[in-house]
Amino acid sequence: MTTSEALSPAAPPIERQTTAGNYFVSNYPPFSFWKPEFVPEARAALQRPPAAGTPLGVYLHIPFCRKRCHFCYFKVYTDKDSAAIGGYIDAALQELALYASQPMIGGRKANFVYFGGGTPSYLSADQLRRLTDGMKRLIPWDEAAEVTFECEPGTLTSHKLKAIRDLGVTRLSLGVENFDDHILEINGRAHHSKEIARAYEYARELAFPQINIDLIAGMVEETEANWRECVRKVIAMSPDSVTIYQMEIPYNTTIYKEMKAAGKLVAPVADWETKRAWVAEAFAELESAGYTVGSAYTAVKNKEKTRFLYRDRLWAGADLVSLGVASFGHLQGTHYQNHHDFEPYVNAIKAGQWPMHRALTPTADERLIREFILQLKLGQTRCDYFLEKFGVDVRQRFAQPLRLLGDWGFGGVEDGVVRLNRDGLLQVDRLLHEFFLPEHKNARYA
Ligand code: SF4
């Protein structure tokens, strides 16, 4: 028996059924380690001059939706009237004005902008214009390389899409999720298949530089036949990029509440092996149609032209001014999140206070782990990058988890590049925990 066999478990931890909990790793260290007592560190970062060469992004969370999807774990509201939405726009602009008055942010231009939610396209064309005109006055977008806007197909008219295009949006991201009306309905989605086709046609006519379609593999009642049909339809539409998530059931979802009430531990969705097989099949079909798989979740039609700047900048430590309820930002090494609920957020702004709720300044080692695991989601990352930026050889720093990845048959290091094979890439989120510090393993991502 070799030393490696003696130390390595024979296989990665068993995980078959979809049980409750967050699967997706979106940041590091886990959010449960971010604390209100660290908020002054984010405020102190704002007093410093900007770090040379660090790009600035602006994110705005728009927490309104027509209906709450049964699998949704985001902070969203389905009951706000236009006065409340108008008040939220005012609050977001006041929040941005606070940032623009700080030494670290004032005078800088946005390199990338992201409208997420929730449903940004829930806002009317007039509300969007007022919001974005105000934002541009505070932090200009004229040099922004990417402006992303998430949409729910049923909220899009030709008039609203024209307004969105006129704002300077470069990537329109359509939350399609599935093309079958029964599956959309039973999962609580607000839109129907006809609205997908109509919205996509309008968007194409307006020549958005990039149109992305989001799909979810493994929605409630999804079958293999349905999934194949979804993949066939998305390829027929030929969007610039396709994003595919495997269905997870976090604790604050309607599906989990129903599971709990019925005393069930396993969610009524496909198991992980099935979801991975479906995504593998979708990626293979997309590749046959000329797409390139660029991460665990994305395939792009033209890899020279189509980029995900927001993702790549954030995963490499960009500054991110994050506005709105529950949004996550990053200021020169300190992470922060705003108040989780609408009223505390709006009330803080009205009182002229910062709406930050919790923060964390990771150590240099935690920053290294963060960038390394997030970049592994791309399927490959260069050792040189970490040597130059952190002065650390990741082959040594992560010798043990890298050996495990190799022993389990998911990838390894070759020619200075850490690579995951397709099998590893499709389960990257659970493999990333092997790179966590011991105190962060098994922590809840909430
Ligand atoms: S549209 Fe998106 S944000 Fe809104 S409820 Fe559904 S999943 Fe949540």
Residues whose N, C-alpha, C, O or C-beta is under 5 A from the ligand:
A	BS01	SF4	C65 K67 R68 C69 C72 F74 V76 G117 G118 T119
